[in-house]
């Protein structure tokens, strides 16, 4: 669900995990919960899924004898490294493991190591493509969808006002309507008037742009085209060129970036629904953040996750029940209210609760309606096969070397990216 960087060490761990997955057999666990008695269920997520202590307490109250322990990784990358290492080892995973869409295809290679979650009770719960992606070649449904990530633009209305730009969210949407050139053009107006940065980091803007390309890194048959695709090179160059004057040069998820959410280090950022909770949770005292119903280039999806039940677990049946409950429309609406994670459940879209949902932190923005319309604006679902994550991670490192670290030029960092892809 979330863009972040991976260290060389973690990359090595992930590579070792892949070898272990080939060499290690799938363990079959018993389910002591079937015999009665108290059970502790562990749930592993990352970032903020909107699963509050109150939500878990509700399930515990409705299911006596169940205790839930929630382990939350800081980033999707950390969760990925942990997942594949322990999946390969055959033990150590939580009873329920969250998986992010960018490495979901990697996980599906090992679907036989996950419990079959097929159940008539959850048939037709999700949008079709969410269910199709989680169904393996044997027809087993191995993951329950949580959220998807339709994107809008979040902005600091107070900073816009100081720079002489409109502040009303409808006027801001009209101001930014158009392609990425328009977004950068308005950004330059802001920078000229304020002397401050327009957006947080090149990596975030690149992700919004590349998610509008259907086949960026691989063709449908898995052929890698990342280093030869002119669209990839063009977007990479365009965003880094714009970043020279418009970026705050803050790597997402860094301490400085979190501080920037509060201290006005940048005026806008691309906002999938789940980002709303990240902003409000890390800049609770800021009153200027708002959301505009617009996205450069039309529409885009960033992120979206699933819950899985590893077959190595000791409480499989009870874990399946909890995973089904957490991904029911009612609980996903609770998660949306807590963190802005836009549900993938069809029934939720028909609810008045979602259609009329507002967010007090974002000056009462009608976030339900905004995200519904932003989801309807999505025209392209990027193809993400098994190599998507490592290629995109290498590209993000290339952007970081130029935009954040300042250690490379646009051309030299691209050459390193090509070498990284060739080494995969």
C-alpha positions in Angstrom: 0.0 0.0 0.0 2.8 2.5 0.6 5.9 3.7 -1.2 9.1 3.4 0.8 12.7 2.5 0.3 14.5 -0.7 1.0 18.1 -1.0 2.2 20.6 -3.3 0.5 20.5 -5.5 3.6 16.7 -6.0 3.3 17.1 -6.7 -0.4 19.5 -9.5 0.5 17.0 -10.8 3.0 14.3 -10.9 0.4 16.6 -12.7 -2.0 17.5 -15.3 0.6 13.8 -15.7 1.3 13.1 -16.5 -2.3 15.7 -19.3 -2.2 14.2 -20.6 1.0 10.8 -20.7 -0.5 12.0 -23.0 -3.2 13.9 -25.2 -0.8 11.4 -25.4 2.1 8.3 -27.6 2.1 4.9 -26.2 3.1 4.1 -27.0 6.7 0.6 -28.2 7.7 -0.5 -26.9 11.1 -3.2 -28.2 13.3 -5.8 -25.8 14.7 -6.0 -26.1 18.5 -8.9 -23.7 18.5 -11.1 -26.4 17.0 -10.8 -28.2 20.4 -12.0 -25.2 22.4 -10.1 -23.0 24.9 -8.6 -19.5 24.8 -6.9 -18.5 21.6 -4.5 -15.6 20.8 -4.7 -14.5 17.2 -1.8 -12.4 15.8 -2.5 -9.9 13.0 0.4 -8.4 11.1 -0.2 -5.2 9.1 1.8 -2.2 8.0 1.4 1.6 8.1 -2.3 2.2 9.0 -5.1 -0.1 8.0 -7.6 1.7 10.2 -7.7 -1.3 12.6 -8.1 0.4 15.9 -7.9 -1.1 19.4 -11.6 -0.5 19.7 -12.3 -2.5 16.6 -10.3 -5.5 17.8 -11.9 -5.1 21.3 -15.3 -5.3 19.6 -14.4 -8.7 18.0 -13.0 -10.0 21.3 -16.2 -9.0 23.1 -18.3 -10.8 20.4 -16.0 -13.9 20.5 -15.2 -14.8 24.1 -11.9 -16.7 24.5 -10.3 -14.8 21.6 -7.4 -12.3 22.2 -6.0 -10.3 19.3 -2.4 -9.1 19.2 -1.8 -6.5 16.4 1.8 -6.2 15.1 2.2 -3.2 12.7 5.3 -2.8 10.5 6.4 0.8 9.7 6.4 0.2 5.9 5.2 -2.2 3.3 8.8 -3.0 2.5 9.5 -4.2 6.0 6.3 -6.3 5.9 7.4 -7.8 2.6 10.8 -8.8 3.9 9.3 -10.4 7.0 6.6 -12.2 5.1 8.8 -13.9 2.5 11.6 -14.8 5.0 9.2 -16.5 7.4 7.1 -18.0 4.6 10.2 -19.7 3.3 11.3 -20.8 6.8 7.9 -22.5 7.3 7.2 -20.8 10.7 7.0 -17.4 12.4 4.3 -15.7 10.5 1.2 -14.1 12.2 -2.1 -15.9 12.0 -3.2 -13.1 9.6 -0.7 -11.4 7.4 -1.4 -8.3 5.3 0.0 -8.2 1.8 0.4 -5.0 -0.3 -0.7 -5.0 -4.0 2.8 -4.2 -5.3 4.2 -7.5 -4.1 1.0 -9.4 -4.3 2.0 -11.2 -7.5 5.1 -12.4 -5.9 3.1 -13.9 -3.1 0.7 -15.6 -5.4 3.6 -17.8 -6.7 3.4 -19.5 -3.3 -0.4 -19.6 -2.9 -0.2 -23.3 -1.8 1.3 -22.0 1.4 -1.8 -20.0 2.2 -5.1 -21.2 3.5 -8.1 -21.4 1.1 -10.5 -18.6 2.2 -13.2 -19.6 -0.3 -16.6 -19.3 1.4 -20.1 -18.8 -0.1 -20.7 -16.2 2.7 -18.2 -13.8 1.1 -19.1 -14.4 -2.5 -19.4 -11.2 -4.5 -18.2 -9.1 -1.5 -15.5 -7.3 -3.5 -15.1 -5.6 -6.8 -14.4 -8.2 -9.4 -10.8 -7.5 -10.1 -9.9 -7.6 -6.4 -11.2 -11.1 -6.1 -9.8 -12.3 -9.4 -6.3 -11.2 -8.4 -6.5 -13.3 -5.2 -7.8 -16.5 -6.9 -5.0 -18.9 -7.8 -4.8 -21.3 -10.7 -6.6 -24.0 -8.7 -9.5 -21.7 -8.1 -8.6 -21.1 -4.4 -9.3 -17.7 -2.9 -6.2 -17.1 -0.8 -6.7 -13.4 0.2 -9.5 -11.1 1.3 -9.4 -7.6 -0.1 -9.1 -4.6 2.3 -8.8 -1.3 0.5 -8.0 0.3 -2.8 -6.2 3.6 -3.3 -8.1 6.1 -5.6 -6.1 9.4 -5.5 -7.0 13.0 -5.0 -4.7 16.0 -4.2 -4.2 17.1 -0.6 -3.2 20.7 -0.1 -2.4 23.2 2.6 -5.2 25.9 2.2 -3.3 28.3 4.6 -0.2 28.1 2.4 -2.2 28.5 -0.7 -3.8 31.7 0.7 -0.4 33.1 1.7 0.8 32.6 -1.9 -2.3 34.2 -3.5 -3.8 30.9 -4.8 -7.5 30.0 -4.3 -8.3 28.0 -1.1 -11.8 26.6 -1.7 -11.5 23.0 -2.6 -13.7 23.3 -5.7 -11.7 26.2 -7.0 -8.4 24.3 -6.3 -9.8 21.4 -8.3 -10.6 23.7 -11.2 -7.1 25.3 -10.9 -5.3 21.9 -11.1 -7.6 20.3 -13.6 -5.5 19.0 -16.6 -2.4 17.0 -17.1 0.9 16.8 -15.1 2.3 19.8 -17.0 -0.6 21.8 -15.5 0.2 20.5 -12.0 3.9 21.5 -12.4 2.9 24.9 -13.9 0.7 25.8 -10.9 3.5 24.5 -8.6 5.9 26.9 -10.2 3.5 29.8 -9.5 3.3 28.7 -5.9 7.1 28.5 -5.6 7.7 31.9 -7.2 5.2 33.5 -4.8 6.2 31.7 -1.6 9.8 30.5 -2.0 8.7 27.2 -0.6 8.3 23.7 -2.1 5.2 22.5 -4.0 5.4 18.8 -3.3 7.2 16.5 -0.9 9.4 14.3 -3.1 10.0 13.1 -6.6 9.3 9.5 -5.7 5.7 10.3 -4.7 5.0 12.2 -7.9 6.6 9.5 -10.0 4.4 6.9 -8.4 1.3 8.8 -9.3 2.5 9.2 -12.9 3.6 5.6 -13.5 0.4 4.2 -12.0 -1.3 5.7 -15.1 0.8 3.5 -17.4 -0.7 0.0 -18.0 2.5 -1.8 -19.0 5.4 0.1 -17.5 8.0 -2.5 -16.4 6.7 -5.7 -17.9 4.6 -6.9 -20.9 1.7 -9.2 -20.3 3.8 -12.2 -20.9 6.3 -11.1 -18.3 9.0 -9.7 -20.6 10.9 -7.0 -18.8 10.7 -3.7 -20.7 11.5 -1.3 -17.9 14.8 0.1 -19.2 13.6 0.3 -22.8 10.1 1.7 -22.3 10.2 5.3 -23.4 7.3 6.2 -21.1 9.3 5.1 -18.0 12.3 7.1 -19.0 10.2 10.1 -19.9 8.3 10.2 -16.6 11.5 9.6 -14.7 13.2 12.6 -16.4 10.1 14.8 -16.3 9.6 14.4 -12.6 13.2 14.9 -11.7 13.5 18.0 -13.9 10.4 19.5 -12.1 11.8 18.5 -8.7 14.8 20.8 -9.1 12.5 23.7 -8.2 9.3 22.2 -6.9 10.4 19.4 -4.5 11.0 19.6 -0.8 13.5 16.7 -1.3 12.1 14.8 1.6 12.0 11.0 1.3 8.6 9.7 2.2 8.4 8.0 5.6 11.6 9.7 6.8 11.6 11.7 10.0 12.0 14.9 8.1 9.0 14.0 5.9 6.8 13.4 8.8 7.9 16.7 10.3 7.1 18.3 6.9 3.5 17.3 7.3 3.3 19.7 10.2 5.8 22.5 9.4 4.6 23.6 6.0 7.6 22.1 4.1 5.4 21.5 1.1 2.0 22.7 0.0 0.6 19.7 -1.9 0.9 15.9 -2.0 -0.8 13.1 -3.9 -3.4 11.5 -1.7 -4.8 8.0 -2.0 -7.5 7.5 0.7 -5.1 5.8 3.1 -2.8 8.8 3.1 -5.5 10.9 4.8 -4.9 9.0 8.0 -1.2 9.3 7.7 -1.5 13.1 7.5 -4.0 13.6 10.2 -2.2 11.1 12.5 1.2 12.8 12.1 0.1 16.4 12.0 -2.8 16.5 14.4 -2.5 20.2 15.3 -2.4 21.5 11.7 -5.7 23.1 10.6 -4.8 23.9 7.0 -4.9 20.5 5.2 -7.8 20.0 2.7 -8.6 17.6 -0.2 -9.4 18.6 -3.7 -11.5 16.4 -6.0 -8.9 16.3 -8.8 -5.9 14.3 -10.0 -3.4 15.2 -12.7 -4.0 13.2 -15.9 -7.5 12.2 -14.8 -7.3 9.4 -12.2 -5.0 6.9 -10.6 -4.9 4.2 -8.0 -2.0 3.9 -5.5 -2.0 1.0 -3.2 -4.5 -1.4 -1.9 -4.0 -4.5 0.3 -5.2 -7.9 1.3 -5.4 -10.2 4.3 -4.0 -13.7 4.1 -4.0 -16.7 6.5 -0.7 -18.6 6.2 -1.1 -22.4 6.2 1.7 -22.6 8.7 -0.5 -21.1 11.4 -1.8 -22.8 14.5 -5.2 -21.2 14.5 -6.3 -21.3 10.9 -10.1 -21.6 11.3 -10.3 -18.9 13.8 -8.0 -16.7 11.8 -10.2 -17.2 8.7 -13.2 -16.0 10.7 -11.4 -12.9 11.9 -10.1 -12.1 8.4 -13.6 -12.4 7.0 -15.0 -10.1 9.8 -12.3 -7.5 9.3 -13.0 -7.4 5.5 -16.8 -7.2 5.9 -18.3 -3.9 4.7 -19.2 -2.8 8.2 -15.6 -3.1 9.5 -14.1 -1.6 6.3 -16.3 1.4 6.8 -14.9 1.6 10.4 -11.4 1.5 8.9 -12.3 4.2 6.4 -13.5 6.4 9.2 -10.4 5.8 11.2 -7.7 6.1 8.5 -9.3 6.9 5.1 -8.7 3.4 3.7 -11.2 3.3 0.8 -13.0 0.0 0.9 -13.0 -2.5 -2.0 -16.3 -4.0 -0.9 -19.2 -3.4 -3.3 -21.9 -3.1 -0.6 -20.0 -0.2 1.0 -20.3 1.9 -2.2 -24.0 1.8 -1.9 -24.1 2.9 1.7 -25.2 6.4 2.6 -22.5 6.3 5.3 -19.8 6.3 2.6 -21.5 8.6 0.2 -22.0 11.2 3.0 -18.8 10.7 4.8 -16.8 13.8 5.7 -13.5 14.3 7.4 -13.4 17.0 10.1 -9.6 17.2 10.1 -9.6 18.1 6.4 -11.9 21.0 7.0 -15.0 18.9 6.7 -14.1 17.7 3.2 -16.7 15.2 1.7 -14.1 12.5 1.4 -16.6 9.7 0.7 -17.9 11.4 -2.4 -14.5 12.6 -3.5 -13.0 9.2 -3.3 -16.0 7.5 -5.0 -15.6 10.0 -7.9 -11.8 9.5 -7.9 -12.3 5.7 -8.1 -14.6 6.2 -11.1 -12.0 8.3 -12.8 -9.4 5.4 -12.8 -9.0 4.2 -16.4 -5.8 2.1 -16.1 -5.0 -0.8 -13.8 -1.2 -1.1 -14.0 0.1 -4.6 -14.8 2.0 -5.9 -11.8 3.7 -9.2 -12.2 6.4 -10.8 -10.0 9.1 -8.4 -11.0 7.1 -5.2 -10.5 8.2 -4.6 -6.9 11.9 -5.0 -7.3 12.0 -3.0 -10.5 9.9 -0.2 -9.0 12.0 -0.3 -5.9 15.2 0.2 -8.0 13.5 3.1 -9.8 12.6 4.7 -6.5 16.2 4.4 -5.4 17.3 6.1 -8.6 14.9 9.0 -7.9 16.1 9.3 -4.3 19.8 9.5 -5.3 19.0 12.6 -7.4 16.1 14.3 -5.5 16.9 13.5 -1.9 20.6 12.5 -1.6 22.0 14.7 -4.4 24.6 12.1 -5.1 23.8 11.5 -8.8 22.6 13.3 -11.9 19.5 12.3 -13.8 21.6 10.4 -16.3 24.0 8.7 -14.0 21.3 7.5 -11.7 19.4 6.1 -14.6 22.4 4.1 -15.6 22.6 2.7 -12.2 18.9 1.8 -12.4 19.5 0.0 -15.7 22.3 -2.0 -14.0 20.0 -2.9 -11.1 17.3 -4.2 -13.4 19.8 -6.2 -15.5 21.1 -7.8 -12.3 17.6 -9.0 -11.2 
